[in-house]
């Protein structure tokens, strides 16, 4: 049977509109905007209107969903109430506009064909397996029992399978699979849960599983059963997921996890795990209601949970951190991988990590030459992945709010509302954790996680992702934005593609603060005190910034305070070797390199001699105000981590040591604040370094040293913001930058600022790190593009070209 492609069919047998309007009838045109297409909203409206005896129609158009409803005023009121209160699970309503129209009469309600035209994306994010499909998957009497590709209006792949617009089956990677008669009937029936579900399929019409295992090729149930046997036997299996391949192994098997870590060249970076169900999750960690809802919701990200000491995990799963990243099976294939009742028992928790070596692009093709070297067998299928999309990672704060650390599958391409209109624009983001941003009018789209741009392969992924998202959104950028750093690959990429369009370069920490403001919905009419802490950002004076307190709005910024400069010996070499950063900080503080300090012992005599000479002569020692590097230094000074294998490893382990001692660590350390009239305050860490070194030499537990340091940073933030408030009158503080992924510091700073009656803004919809940078870049560039006289606006001061 041919595949139906007519999006928006009328209900079978529905009477046409027109005739004499009944006395007392009213008619309204209702326009619903938001994530309302591809989520079952039209059949929902159709069923609601018919249930209430209303006439009219519903259709999609380029901007959202349009319905005209006519009938008794009381029933129209019920329609409006239930429209928002009973919307489909995946729907997100951003606005509803109503207009009264002349009554037309008629008794039918129909679904009209969609109206094409330029507009926002009609493609929703990929959604996790819904309860209804799960029930069918596990029901032996259902025709989709054990079907690895079960989907409906409420769940299944969307973004990762769409190849173009309009969003229809013919423009997805499901196009090769002709619908069988029964699936076609469901697809065409507005009353069916699978009405216009583009990935709809069943065992009769595909797709098909296959397993390649040491030369053997198995299909269907045999492939699945063999994959479960391999996992139970300690083997590594590549599994084709929604947005890419995973490498899976038994998370309780030390040998399997250790081998996987070596094959991936993972270093000490934690693995995410997938648990069979909530009971298996609770064996790993305590789960709050908010965390449970996120795990079980349609986004189904990796959720960072505090690991139980009794968690049945191999030590190599998440070394050096008290947290474990956990997700539930979000695709039917994942669910079947754990087995259904009656299947042989297997692992209840699997490592589920991307099937690529660290830093490489995601694997999306079954035939990718990288896979055989990474696994023992490959479980794939013949539904293509059009767009790679990594798993999202989210932390839930104690107040129940979310902090997305990586915003990707389940969130992209969901649009973000902007606080003011922008010209069509593209922001390139940063070099690490690259995410770009497209925007037009009051809507922005952040891309999926691209990765680090130090590999040319990832730059190619960026190119393809920009083309794809531009096609889906219809955004044709007239303005480009990028980081001000002269050596950033993302900036060079944007410059190469400007093609005569204006390219606006944005200071890194200004972009972070603007991202936090946009996340909070601020329009920029008043500045905020932006506390931007991270590892690296190019400063106006050529130094490496990263411990910044700015007075900022979208139009400009003024540096109010910063972490005092220390030398960064050897650049990236100091980043990879926190012991060198510790010695540099001790040197800047005038503190001797005592032989009994762990960071001194971690460097042999030759390394110390060369480092001392480098610091004394200032050779390859760019000054830095980086808070990230200070965290690294304290981690080494306390004897926690001297060499790193991945970004933020030392800081994460310092946080892990601080967490259990935060409430009983005694007197915290204290920074000094120095200032000259007309100059930014310097937040001097020297007293902290001296006190911490004394504690370490006296045998103070590392946990206490780490906690006292975290409290000191929070107190310094509060003091610097208090000084800023006295100078500027601003009472709103935005916490941003990658350092605030540290949950301990995030909570400590929020508490310290709250005690001083500041309004505190924290990221909730976009990452605080470089994954949210592009949003800030775009809004800063858009505001500057609206400013004809150019230059940089500094809040509260005259416009100038370069703030001090």
Beta strands, then each sheet from edge to edge (+ up, - down):
strand 1: 25-35
strand 2: 55-61
strand 3: 64-72
strand 4: 92-101
strand 5: 109-111
strand 6: 209-213
strand 7: 216-219
strand 8: 237-240
strand 9: 245-250
strand 10: 272-275
strand 11: 302-306
strand 12: 323-328
strand 13: 349-354
strand 14: 377-381
strand 15: 393-396
strand 16: 402-406
strand 17: 416-427
strand 18: 437-446
strand 19: 479-483
strand 20: 502-506
strand 21: 528-538
strand 22: 544-552
strand 23: 557-563
strand 24: 566-569
strand 25: 621-624
strand 26: 672-674
strand 27: 681-684
strand 28: 732-736
strand 29: 759-762
sheet 1: 4+ 1- 3+ 2- 5-
sheet 2: 7+ 6- 14+ 8+ 9- 13+ 10- 12- 11+ 15+ 16-
sheet 3: 18+ 17- 19- 20-
sheet 4: 26+ 27- 23- 22+ 21- 28- 29-
sheet 5: 24+ 25-
end
